[in-house]
């Protein structure tokens, strides 16, 4: 499947956003990436629904659960405060949300907007 990724990306990059009239106003990397991600998720669901699930004993231990995420008490004590994974994950997610918000603002309301005065 990976072999089809590069041609599909080229199709989205050089054909869909350049030739399809209703996609042409949205020709930027953020929107192209969204189209590729949505189509990948759709393909993932279709393939998952179209294939037989593996036997439960074959996948035991591979499926994530909250039980797997629990740290031993000694590790929980060591990883408090600035060593807390949830803290750093939250900071990272906050930065990503801020970056995406800035990009969207820049494109639609800021200096990059189609009607912006130069």
Buried (B, 14 or more C-beta within 10 A) or exposed (E): EEEEEEEBEEEBBEEBBEEEEEBEEBEEEEBBEEBBEEEEEEEEEEEEEEEEEEEEEEEEEEEEEEEEEEEEEEEEEEBEEEEEEEEEEEEEEEEEEEEEEEBEEEBEEEEEEEEEEE
